[in-house]
Amino acid sequence: MKRLNITISDGVFKDLEDLKEEEKLNRSELIRKAIILYKNEFEKKLKEKRRKEKVMHAIQEINKLRESTGIWDGVSEIRRFRDSRGRNNI
């Protein structure tokens, strides 16, 4: 284990002492747990940011595809398909 000396404000020190008493942990263990929690939250936010970037990239690709195919009317396509099925069944 490595030893670490830090300087913190009086208010943060009081919060640390209050948490230490509440959680029944020593300062070092409380700080270790806080760092682990912070790291996990940071990784969670980073993962969510990457997911959003992938979604935005997919949206951009879909928009490019829409632009390259021109105007398409799904209702007309369905009607044309239904009409062609109707004539074949007669």
C-alpha positions as CSV (number, residue, x, y, z in Angstrom):
1,M,0.0,0.0,0.0
2,K,1.1,3.6,-0.7
3,R,0.9,6.4,1.9
4,L,-0.7,9.6,0.7
5,N,-0.7,13.0,2.4
6,I,-3.5,15.4,1.3
7,T,-4.7,18.8,2.3
8,I,-8.4,19.4,2.6
9,S,-10.6,22.3,3.8
10,D,-12.0,22.3,7.3
11,G,-15.5,21.7,6.0
12,V,-14.5,18.7,4.0
13,F,-12.5,17.4,7.0
14,K,-15.6,17.7,9.2
15,D,-17.7,15.9,6.5
16,L,-15.0,13.1,6.5
17,E,-15.2,12.8,10.3
18,D,-19.0,12.7,10.3
19,L,-19.0,10.0,7.7
20,K,-16.3,8.1,9.5
21,E,-18.4,8.0,12.6
22,E,-21.6,7.2,10.7
23,E,-20.1,4.4,8.7
24,K,-17.8,3.2,11.6
25,L,-14.8,3.2,9.3
26,N,-11.3,4.7,9.7
27,R,-10.4,7.6,7.4
28,S,-8.3,5.6,5.1
29,E,-10.9,3.0,4.5
30,L,-13.6,5.7,4.0
31,I,-11.4,7.5,1.4
32,R,-10.6,4.2,-0.4
33,K,-14.3,3.4,-0.7
34,A,-15.1,7.0,-1.9
35,I,-12.4,6.7,-4.6
36,I,-13.8,3.4,-5.7
37,L,-17.4,4.8,-5.8
38,Y,-16.2,7.8,-7.8
39,K,-14.3,5.6,-10.2
40,N,-17.3,3.4,-10.8
41,E,-19.5,6.5,-11.4
42,F,-17.0,8.0,-13.8
43,E,-16.8,4.7,-15.8
44,K,-20.6,4.5,-15.9
45,K,-20.8,8.1,-17.2
46,L,-18.1,7.4,-19.8
47,K,-19.9,4.2,-21.0
48,E,-23.2,6.2,-21.3
49,K,-21.3,8.9,-23.3
50,R,-19.9,6.3,-25.7
51,R,-23.4,4.8,-26.1
52,K,-24.8,8.2,-26.9
53,E,-22.1,8.8,-29.4
54,K,-22.8,5.5,-31.1
55,V,-26.5,6.4,-31.3
56,M,-25.8,9.8,-32.8
57,H,-23.5,8.1,-35.3
58,A,-26.3,5.7,-36.3
59,I,-28.7,8.6,-36.6
60,Q,-26.3,10.4,-38.9
61,E,-25.8,7.2,-41.1
62,I,-29.6,6.8,-41.3
63,N,-30.0,10.4,-42.4
64,K,-27.4,10.0,-45.1
65,L,-29.2,6.9,-46.3
66,R,-32.5,8.8,-46.4
67,E,-30.9,11.6,-48.4
68,S,-29.4,9.2,-50.9
69,T,-32.7,7.3,-51.5
70,G,-34.8,10.4,-52.0
71,I,-38.5,10.7,-51.0
72,W,-40.2,7.4,-50.2
73,D,-43.8,7.0,-49.3
74,G,-44.4,3.9,-47.2
75,V,-48.2,4.1,-47.4
76,S,-48.1,4.1,-51.2
77,E,-45.8,1.1,-51.2
78,I,-48.1,-0.8,-48.9
79,R,-51.1,0.1,-51.1
80,R,-49.3,-1.0,-54.2
81,F,-48.4,-4.3,-52.6
82,R,-52.0,-4.9,-51.4
83,D,-53.3,-4.0,-54.8
84,S,-51.0,-6.4,-56.5
85,R,-51.9,-9.2,-54.1
86,G,-55.6,-8.5,-54.7
87,R,-55.4,-8.8,-58.5
88,N,-53.4,-12.1,-58.3
89,N,-56.0,-13.7,-56.0
90,I,-58.9,-13.1,-58.4
